[in-house]
Amino acid sequence: RLFNTYGPTETTVVATQYEITSSIDINTVLIGKPLNNVQTYILDQYLQPVPVGVLGELHIGGRQLARGYLNRPQLTQEKFIPNPFSNDPLVKLYKTGDLARYLSDGNIEYVGRIDNQIKLRGFRIELGEIESILIQHPEIQNAVVIMRETASGDKQLVAYLVAPEQPINNIRAFLQEKLPPYIIPQNFVFLESFPLSFNGKLDRKALPTPDNLNRNSSNFIAPRDLLEQQLSIMWSEVLELNSIGIRDNFFEIGGHSLLAVQLMSLIKQQFGQNLPLATLFQYPTIEQLASLLRQEANLSLHSPLVSIQPKGTKPPLFFVHPVGGMVLCYFDLAQQLGTEQPFYGLQAGNLDKMNSVEEMAQYYLEAIQTVQPQSPYLIGGWSFGGLVAYEIAQQLQKQGETVSFLGLIDTHIPDDEPLNLEHPLNLLADLFNIERPEIEPEYVNLSQEEQLIYAFEIAQKTNLIPDDFDLEQAQYLWQVYQKNVMALNAYKPQSYTGQITLFQATENTLAQEIQNNLEKWSELTTNEINNYLLSGTHYTIVRPPFVADLALCLIQCLTNLTP
């Protein structure tokens, strides 16, 4: 015969036993029923019996109980308490500190230690209960759940799993069938094994801090436009997470009502939209919230100025859009520069103001001066944006203003040979700051309108563009692009007396071409050019990982400016 026995030393070793007569569920620890002359009680925090199936602390009474701890009266008083079910004040119960529950057949199921019981946002949570459910999942070999505190003091549940890495949504769905929402962990970390202490026990302090990379699963979709990117920044700030997909549910990744209030406050500051708190329960993902904001706020910017990173006390940077007209490409750069450096983008939005580089520069300068009316100015741009920034700097000089910094990121002076239009699919990829997809050969020779429709359909299928981004918007962006190309081909830059800083991409570019571009810019200024040669291609210089080097050089330039 095989028995599983249970009992602390304080109850003379064995207090209950369970006879194993058939195959057992390895995820359930049954400790059976009390021995003769032993009483067991499963009680809540008020020493009241809990119903069958409900967790409580196991208390033990009976003749085999120890009298207490030698020379430790305080601990004895804490652990050996008067039996509330006896009229004799000398009769004691021992508080085991173990979590357990009665089953319908009278047997007791051991769940874990009460040390693992926590209080989170007003709810008392048994971490052992979550762990016991997790290891019922067929692919999870072992599980540990702990509560971690973020830098701001917010508390979150983290589940550490010995299991093959898999989409978190699958595990979360499994838990949702068995647990209430408030005790489902916000973070999941996959490990090959748990760290152990010297004596072979679980070392909870050695469990790694979650890095949120687990959300980079097959279901992860990164922000696809500036609005989604701005919301992503807010969510990261509020939730203190690094990697948030646009379809991650706010409440499933650590959000709660107090954090929701903070998020709505940030949205009001950024977009001027006073959304009710209930909005987040109806639209709990970045994708859904962005769609709502587009409808509510009509975000077809009346001003071309976009505050990509408005925080900080340093003089702001103003960067002009590339030929596609959007400024999402500057998000990574603004992030690398940090929260002390305000960063604004100038985004195309008014076709009537895009007939020439000079006209664009005047329009954007007016917008810049609504934020910063006086010198000194820090201006820049990538590719075509550098040409417009150059023209803005010239117009500022004519106004008698000072341009402390003019940064041109891989910007080339137009040749006599006009620039040809890109394929629309490449344009959409550039606009949403992702790698250019491969274009099927049979689509190359289609008309421009047919190419645009093809590009739009492919972009939708591959989640390259938001769901509410329609063909009409794609056609508008194509018009913006055509206008910019025409303006670029017609622009003849004039001489400039200020300092120019040139950042040139070196990959897939001949050394002679890089030198020729430097010489052309040198002919336009009386000052020596600050020339930085950086890793990356023309398209990747503003994207990770190459954008980190660009940001370091930019920080160095700004630091060296004369106060």
C-alpha positions in Angstrom: 0.0 0.0 0.0 1.2 3.5 -0.8 0.3 6.6 1.3 1.1 10.3 1.0 1.4 11.7 4.5 1.4 15.3 5.6 2.3 17.0 8.8 4.6 19.7 10.2 7.1 19.0 13.0 4.9 21.1 15.3 2.1 18.4 15.0 4.5 15.5 15.7 5.3 15.0 12.0 2.2 13.2 10.6 -1.3 14.7 10.8 -3.1 13.5 7.7 -2.7 10.7 5.2 -4.0 9.8 1.7 -3.9 6.3 0.3 -3.0 6.2 -3.4 -4.9 3.4 -4.9 -4.9 4.4 -8.6 -3.3 6.7 -11.1 -3.1 10.3 -9.8 -3.1 13.7 -11.3 0.5 14.9 -10.8 -0.7 18.5 -10.8 -2.8 17.9 -7.6 -1.3 17.2 -4.2 -3.8 15.3 -2.0 -3.0 14.9 1.6 -6.1 13.1 2.6 -7.9 13.2 5.9 -6.8 13.6 9.5 -5.5 10.7 11.6 -7.3 9.7 14.8 -7.2 12.3 17.5 -6.2 15.0 14.9 -8.6 17.8 14.0 -8.1 19.8 10.8 -9.7 23.2 10.0 -9.4 25.2 6.8 -10.1 28.8 7.9 -10.1 32.3 6.3 -8.3 35.3 7.7 -11.1 35.8 10.3 -10.7 32.2 11.5 -14.0 31.2 10.0 -14.4 27.9 8.1 -14.3 28.2 4.3 -16.8 26.3 2.1 -15.8 23.2 0.2 -13.5 24.0 -2.7 -12.4 27.4 -1.3 -8.8 28.1 -0.3 -7.9 28.8 3.2 -5.1 28.3 5.8 -4.9 24.8 7.2 -5.0 24.7 11.0 -4.4 21.6 13.0 -5.5 20.6 16.5 -5.4 17.5 18.7 -3.5 15.7 21.4 -0.3 15.4 19.3 0.2 19.2 19.1 3.5 20.6 20.4 3.3 23.1 23.3 5.2 25.8 21.4 8.7 26.8 20.5 11.5 26.6 23.1 12.4 30.1 24.4 10.5 31.8 21.7 7.3 33.1 23.3 6.3 35.6 20.6 6.5 33.1 17.8 4.6 30.5 20.0 1.8 33.1 20.5 1.6 33.8 16.8 1.5 30.2 15.6 -0.3 28.4 18.5 -3.6 30.2 18.9 -6.6 29.5 21.1 -9.0 27.1 19.4 -12.1 29.2 18.4 -14.2 26.0 18.3 -13.4 24.9 21.9 -14.7 26.3 25.2 -11.4 25.4 26.9 -9.0 28.4 26.6 -6.0 26.1 27.0 -6.8 24.1 23.8 -4.8 25.3 20.9 -4.7 25.2 17.1 -1.5 25.3 15.1 -1.4 27.7 12.1 0.5 25.7 9.5 0.9 28.6 7.0 -0.2 26.1 4.3 -2.9 26.8 1.8 -5.4 24.0 1.3 -9.0 23.3 0.4 -11.6 20.6 1.2 -12.8 18.5 -1.7 -16.3 17.2 -1.9 -15.2 13.7 -0.8 -13.7 15.1 2.4 -10.1 14.8 1.3 -7.8 17.8 1.6 -5.9 19.2 -1.3 -2.6 21.0 -0.5 -2.0 24.1 -2.7 1.0 25.9 -1.4 2.4 28.2 1.3 0.4 31.1 2.6 3.7 33.1 2.2 2.7 33.2 -1.5 -0.6 34.9 -0.7 -0.5 38.5 -1.7 -2.9 41.5 -1.9 -3.0 43.2 -5.3 -5.3 46.2 -6.0 -7.6 45.2 -3.2 -7.8 41.5 -4.1 -6.3 38.8 -2.0 -4.5 36.4 -4.4 -3.1 32.9 -3.8 -0.1 32.6 -6.0 -0.1 28.9 -5.5 -3.6 28.6 -7.0 -2.4 30.3 -10.2 0.7 28.1 -10.3 -1.5 24.9 -9.9 -3.7 26.0 -12.8 -0.7 26.9 -15.0 0.9 23.4 -14.6 -2.3 21.9 -15.8 -1.5 23.2 -19.3 -0.2 20.3 -21.3 3.0 22.1 -22.4 4.0 23.7 -19.1 6.3 21.5 -17.0 6.6 23.8 -14.0 5.4 27.3 -13.0 6.2 30.0 -10.5 4.2 33.2 -10.0 5.5 36.2 -8.2 4.5 39.8 -7.7 7.0 42.4 -9.0 7.0 46.1 -8.4 7.8 48.5 -11.2 9.9 51.7 -10.8 6.8 53.8 -10.2 5.5 51.4 -7.5 2.9 49.7 -9.5 2.6 45.9 -8.8 2.2 43.3 -11.4 2.0 39.5 -11.5 4.7 37.7 -13.4 4.5 34.0 -14.3 7.8 32.1 -14.9 7.2 28.9 -17.0 9.4 25.9 -17.7 7.9 25.3 -21.1 8.6 25.7 -24.9 8.2 29.3 -25.9 4.8 29.9 -27.5 2.3 32.7 -28.1 1.2 34.3 -24.8 -2.4 34.6 -26.0 -2.7 30.8 -26.0 -1.7 30.6 -22.3 -3.8 33.6 -21.4 -6.8 32.1 -23.0 -6.2 28.8 -21.1 -6.1 30.8 -17.8 -9.2 32.8 -18.7 -11.3 29.6 -18.7 -10.2 28.8 -15.1 -9.4 32.0 -13.3 -10.9 35.4 -12.7 -9.3 38.3 -14.8 -7.7 40.1 -11.9 -5.4 37.2 -11.0 -4.2 36.4 -14.5 -0.5 37.4 -14.8 0.4 40.4 -16.9 3.8 39.0 -17.9 5.1 35.6 -18.8 8.7 34.5 -18.9 9.9 31.2 -20.5 12.8 29.5 -18.9 14.6 26.2 -19.5 14.8 25.6 -15.8 14.3 27.5 -12.5 17.3 28.9 -10.6 18.0 26.9 -7.5 19.7 27.9 -4.2 22.7 26.1 -2.7 20.4 23.6 -0.9 18.5 22.8 -4.1 15.4 25.0 -3.4 13.8 27.5 -5.8 15.7 30.8 -5.7 13.0 33.3 -6.3 15.4 36.3 -6.1 17.3 34.9 -9.0 14.3 34.9 -11.3 15.0 37.3 -14.2 13.1 40.6 -14.5 10.7 40.2 -17.5 11.8 42.1 -20.6 8.5 41.8 -22.4 10.1 40.1 -25.4 7.5 37.4 -25.0 5.0 39.6 -26.8 7.2 39.6 -29.9 5.3 36.5 -31.0 3.6 35.7 -34.3 0.7 37.8 -33.1 2.9 40.9 -32.4 2.2 43.8 -34.8 4.3 47.0 -34.3 2.8 50.5 -34.7 2.2 51.4 -38.4 1.7 55.1 -38.3 2.5 58.1 -36.2 -0.7 58.0 -34.2 -0.2 54.3 -33.2 3.4 55.1 -32.4 2.5 58.0 -30.2 -0.1 55.8 -28.3 2.6 53.1 -28.0 4.9 55.6 -26.3 2.1 56.5 -23.8 1.3 52.9 -23.1 5.0 52.1 -22.5 5.3 55.0 -20.1 2.2 54.1 -18.2 2.7 50.3 -18.1 6.5 50.5 -17.9 6.9 48.0 -20.7 9.3 48.0 -23.6 7.5 46.2 -26.3 3.8 46.7 -26.9 2.0 45.4 -30.0 -1.0 47.4 -31.4 -3.3 44.4 -30.6 -2.2 43.9 -27.0 -5.0 44.3 -24.6 -4.3 47.1 -22.1 -5.8 45.2 -19.2 -4.2 41.9 -20.1 -0.6 43.3 -20.1 -0.8 45.0 -16.7 -3.3 47.8 -17.1 -5.9 48.6 -14.5 -8.3 51.5 -13.7 -5.7 53.7 -12.0 -3.3 53.4 -14.9 -6.2 53.9 -17.3 -6.8 57.3 -15.7 -3.1 58.2 -16.3 -3.4 57.1 -19.9 -6.5 59.1 -20.6 -4.8 62.2 -19.1 -1.8 61.7 -21.4 -4.2 61.4 -24.4 -5.9 64.6 -23.4 -2.5 66.4 -23.2 -1.3 65.1 -26.5 -4.4 65.2 -28.7 -6.8 67.5 -26.8 -9.4 64.8 -26.7 -11.2 64.3 -23.3 -12.2 60.7 -23.7 -14.3 59.0 -20.9 -12.5 56.3 -18.9 -15.0 53.7 -20.2 -13.5 54.2 -23.7 -10.6 52.1 -22.8 -12.8 49.2 -21.8 -14.5 49.4 -25.2 -11.3 50.0 -27.2 -8.6 48.3 -25.2 -5.9 48.0 -27.9 -3.7 50.7 -29.5 -5.2 49.8 -32.9 -8.7 50.3 -31.7 -8.0 53.5 -29.8 -6.1 55.0 -32.7 -9.0 54.3 -35.0 -11.4 56.0 -32.6 -9.1 59.0 -32.2 -8.9 59.4 -36.0 -12.7 59.6 -36.1 -13.0 61.8 -33.1 -10.2 64.3 -33.7 -10.0 64.4 -37.5 -6.3 64.1 -37.2 -5.6 65.3 -40.8 -3.4 67.9 -39.1 -4.4 71.5 -39.5 -0.7 72.3 -38.6 2.1 70.4 -40.2 3.9 70.3 -36.9 3.9 66.9 -35.1 5.2 66.6 -31.5 7.0 63.3 -31.7 8.7 63.7 -28.3 7.6 67.0 -26.7 9.2 66.5 -23.3 12.4 68.1 -22.0 13.9 71.5 -21.4 16.5 71.6 -24.2 16.0 73.7 -27.4 13.7 71.7 -29.7 14.8 69.9 -32.8 12.6 70.4 -35.9 13.0 67.7 -38.6 11.3 67.9 -42.0 9.6 64.9 -43.6 11.3 62.9 -46.4 9.8 62.6 -49.9 6.9 60.5 -48.7 5.6 63.3 -46.6 5.3 61.5 -43.3 7.5 61.7 -40.1 7.1 58.3 -38.6 10.7 57.6 -39.8 12.0 59.9 -37.0 10.3 58.0 -34.1 13.4 55.8 -33.4 15.7 58.8 -33.6 13.6 60.8 -31.2 13.6 57.8 -28.8 17.4 57.5 -29.0 17.9 61.2 -28.2 16.0 60.7 -24.9 13.2 62.5 -23.0 15.2 65.6 -22.3 15.4 66.5 -26.0 12.1 67.8 -27.5 11.7 66.6 -31.1 9.1 67.8 -33.6 8.4 66.5 -37.1 7.1 68.6 -40.0 4.6 66.5 -41.9 3.1 67.2 -45.3 -0.6 67.9 -45.0 -1.6 70.7 -47.4 -1.2 70.1 -51.1 -1.7 73.8 -51.8 1.5 74.5 -49.9 3.7 72.0 -51.7 4.3 73.6 -55.1 8.0 74.2 -54.5 10.7 73.6 -51.9 10.7 77.3 -51.1 6.9 77.4 -50.5 7.1 74.3 -48.3 9.9 75.9 -46.3 8.0 79.1 -45.7 4.9 77.1 -44.6 6.9 74.9 -42.2 8.8 77.9 -40.8 5.5 79.6 -39.9 4.5 76.4 -38.0 7.9 76.2 -36.3 7.6 79.7 -35.0 4.3 79.0 -33.3 6.4 76.8 -31.0 9.6 78.7 -31.0 9.3 82.4 -32.0 12.9 83.3 -31.6 16.5 82.1 -32.3 18.5 79.9 -32.0 16.9 77.2 -34.2 17.9 73.5 -34.6 16.7 72.3 -38.0 17.2 69.0 -39.9 15.9 66.4 -42.2 16.5 63.0 -43.8 16.9 62.7 -47.6 14.5 65.2 -49.3 13.7 66.6 -45.8 17.3 67.8 -45.6 16.7 69.9 -48.7 13.6 71.6 -47.2 15.5 72.1 -43.9 18.3 73.7 -45.9 15.8 76.1 -47.4 14.2 76.8 -44.0 17.7 77.7 -42.6 18.2 80.1 -45.5 14.9 81.8 -44.9 15.6 82.1 -41.2 18.9 83.8 -42.0 17.1 86.3 -44.2 14.8 87.1 -41.3 17.9 87.9 -39.2 17.5 84.7 -37.1 20.3 82.4 -36.0 20.4 78.7 -37.0 22.6 77.0 -34.5 22.3 73.6 -36.1 21.4 72.4 -39.6 21.6 68.6 -39.9 21.3 66.9 -43.3 20.8 63.1 -43.0 22.1 61.5 -46.3 20.7 64.4 -48.3 21.9 64.7 -51.8 21.9 67.9 -54.0 19.6 67.2 -57.0 21.3 66.3 -60.3 20.4 67.6 -63.7 18.8 64.2 -64.3 15.3 64.2 -62.6 14.4 61.7 -59.9 12.0 59.0 -61.0 8.9 57.9 -59.1 9.2 54.9 -56.8 6.8 51.9 -57.0 3.8 52.7 -54.7 4.5 49.6 -52.5 8.0 50.9 -51.8 6.5 54.2 -50.9 4.1 52.7 -48.4 6.9 50.7 -46.8 9.0 53.8 -46.5 6.1 55.8 -45.1 5.5 53.2 -42.3 9.2 52.8 -41.7 9.6 49.1 -42.5 11.7 47.1 -45.0 10.7 47.3 -48.6 8.9 44.1 -49.6 9.7 42.1 -52.8 7.6 43.2 -55.8 6.4 40.5 -58.1 7.8 41.0 -61.7 4.4 40.9 -63.4 3.3 44.0 -61.5 6.2 46.3 -62.4 4.8 47.3 -65.8 1.3 48.2 -64.6 0.0 51.7 -64.8 0.6 54.0 -61.8 -3.1 53.7 -60.8 -3.0 49.9 -61.1 0.3 49.8 -59.1 -1.2 51.9 -56.4 -4.2 49.6 -56.1 -1.9 46.5 -56.0 0.3 48.1 -53.4 -2.7 49.0 -51.2 -4.1 45.4 -51.4 -0.7 43.9 -50.5 -0.2 46.4 -47.7 -3.5 45.5 -46.2 -2.9 41.7 -46.4 0.5 42.1 -44.6 -0.7 44.4 -41.9 1.6 47.1 -43.3 -1.1 49.8 -42.9 -3.8 50.3 -40.3 -7.2 48.7 -40.9 -9.0 52.1 -41.3 -6.4 53.3 -43.8 -8.4 53.3 -47.1 -7.5 53.5 -50.8 -8.5 57.2 -50.8 -5.8 57.9 -48.2 -3.3 55.9 -50.2 -4.1 58.0 -53.3 -3.7 61.2 -51.3 -0.2 60.1 -50.1 0.7 59.3 -53.6 -0.2 62.8 -54.6 1.9 64.1 -51.8 4.8 62.0 -53.0 4.4 63.2 -56.6 4.3 66.8 -55.4 7.5 66.4 -53.4 9.3 64.7 -56.3 8.4 67.6 -58.6 9.5 70.1 -56.0 12.8 68.2 -55.6 13.5 68.1 -59.3 12.9 71.8 -59.6 14.9 73.0 -56.6 18.1 74.9 -57.1 19.8 75.4 -53.7 21.5 78.8 -53.1 24.6 79.5 -51.1 24.4 79.5 -47.3 26.6 81.2 -44.9 25.9 79.0 -41.9 27.3 75.7 -40.6 26.2 72.5 -42.2 26.4 69.1 -40.6 26.2 66.2 -43.0 25.5 62.6 -42.0 26.2 60.2 -44.8 25.3 56.5 -45.1 28.2 54.3 -46.3 26.6 51.0 -47.1 25.7 50.3 -50.8 27.3 53.6 -51.7 30.7 54.1 -53.5 33.3 56.1 -51.7 33.5 58.4 -54.7 29.8 59.1 -54.5 30.1 60.0 -50.8 33.1 62.3 -51.6 31.2 63.9 -54.5 28.2 64.7 -52.3 30.4 66.3 -49.7 32.1 68.5 -52.3 28.8 69.6 -53.8 27.6 70.8 -50.3 31.0 72.4 -49.6 30.5 74.6 -52.7 27.3 76.0 -51.2 28.7 77.2 -47.9 31.5 79.4 -46.8 32.0 77.3 -43.7 33.7 73.9 -43.3 31.2 71.1 -43.3 30.9 68.7 -40.4 30.9 65.4 -42.2 29.9 62.1 -40.4 30.2 58.7 -42.2 27.8 56.2 -40.6 26.9 52.6 -41.0 23.7 51.7 -42.8 22.1 52.4 -46.2 20.2 55.4 -47.3 17.0 53.8 -45.9 18.4 52.0 -42.8 20.4 54.9 -41.4 17.3 56.1 -39.5 16.2 52.6 -38.4 17.5 50.3 -35.7 20.3 49.3 -35.1 22.0 52.0 -37.2 19.9 54.9 -35.8 21.8 54.5 -32.5 25.0 55.7 -34.1 23.2 58.5 -35.8 21.7 59.6 -32.5 25.2 59.5 -30.7 26.7 61.8 -33.4 23.7 64.1 -33.2 24.0 64.3 -29.4 27.7 65.1 -29.8 26.9 67.9 -32.3 24.2 69.4 -30.0 26.5 69.2 -26.9 29.2 71.1 -28.7 27.0 74.0 -29.7 28.0 77.3 -28.1 25.5 78.2 -25.4 
